[in-house]
Amino acid sequence: MEYSKSMFSYWTENDFASSFRKMLTLEQFRNEEMQALYQQYLVSGPAEYVKDMFESIGVVEADKKATMFYSVMFFYYSLYDGAKDKKRIKEQFEKSISGLI
């Protein structure tokens, strides 16, 4: 859980990472290389990592739970970007992921 919280903070609060994430989100539709990077850093790469991590600690239905877990994380990236109260969104994210495993 702590790793996920730190990754959420990184992708939303770090100026470079947040700008990079937003740029990849837009550019994935214009350029195959950017689409590959978007998948690697923000979609299939992290989802696969979470699945592997869940399998390594013996989580039953690791693939399904990893998809659910990462979906929540990805959803909260978008909520955070548009939120006026970013602290509240971050707290909601942390509560949401704590009940998933």
C-alpha positions in Angstrom: 0.0 0.0 0.0 2.8 2.5 0.8 4.3 2.0 -2.6 1.0 2.8 -4.2 0.6 5.9 -2.1 4.0 7.1 -3.0 3.4 6.4 -6.7 0.2 8.3 -6.6 2.0 11.2 -5.0 4.7 11.0 -7.6 2.4 11.0 -10.6 0.2 13.8 -9.2 2.4 16.1 -7.1 5.8 15.9 -8.7 5.9 18.7 -11.3 7.9 16.7 -13.9 6.0 13.5 -13.5 2.6 15.1 -13.5 3.4 17.1 -16.6 4.9 14.0 -18.3 1.8 12.0 -17.5 -0.5 14.7 -18.8 1.6 15.0 -22.0 1.6 11.3 -22.6 -2.2 11.2 -22.1 -2.6 13.7 -25.0 0.2 12.6 -27.2 -0.7 8.9 -27.2 -3.3 9.6 -29.9 -0.8 11.4 -32.2 2.3 9.2 -32.0 2.9 5.5 -31.7 6.0 6.0 -29.7 4.1 8.2 -27.2 1.4 5.6 -27.1 3.9 2.9 -26.2 5.3 5.1 -23.4 1.8 5.8 -22.1 1.1 2.1 -22.0 4.5 1.3 -20.4 4.4 4.0 -17.7 0.7 4.5 -17.0 -1.4 1.5 -18.2 -0.2 -2.0 -19.0 3.2 -1.6 -17.2 1.9 -0.6 -13.8 -1.1 -3.0 -14.1 1.2 -5.9 -14.8 3.5 -4.9 -12.0 0.6 -4.9 -9.5 -0.5 -8.3 -10.8 3.0 -9.7 -10.3 3.2 -8.2 -6.9 -0.1 -9.6 -5.8 0.8 -13.1 -7.2 4.1 -13.0 -5.2 2.3 -12.4 -1.9 -0.3 -15.1 -2.7 -3.3 -12.9 -3.4 -6.2 -15.1 -4.7 -7.4 -13.9 -8.2 -4.3 -11.7 -8.5 -5.1 -10.6 -12.1 -8.7 -9.6 -11.2 -7.7 -7.8 -8.0 -4.8 -6.1 -9.7 -7.1 -4.7 -12.4 -9.5 -3.4 -9.8 -6.7 -2.0 -7.7 -5.0 -0.2 -10.6 -8.3 1.0 -12.0 -8.9 2.9 -8.8 -5.5 4.4 -8.9 -5.8 5.5 -12.5 -9.3 6.9 -11.9 -8.0 9.0 -9.0 -5.3 10.5 -11.2 -8.0 12.1 -13.3 -10.0 13.2 -10.3 -6.9 14.8 -8.7 -6.1 16.7 -11.9 -9.5 18.5 -11.9 -10.0 18.9 -8.2 -9.9 22.1 -6.3 -9.4 20.2 -3.0 -6.5 17.9 -4.0 -5.9 16.9 -0.4 -9.4 15.5 -0.1 -9.0 13.5 -3.3 -5.7 12.1 -2.1 -7.3 11.0 1.2 -10.2 9.4 -0.7 -7.7 7.5 -2.9 -5.9 6.2 0.1 -9.1 5.0 1.7 -10.2 3.4 -1.5 -7.1 1.3 -2.0 -6.9 0.2 1.6 -10.0 -1.9 1.2 -9.1 -3.7 -2.0 -6.8 -6.5 -1.0 
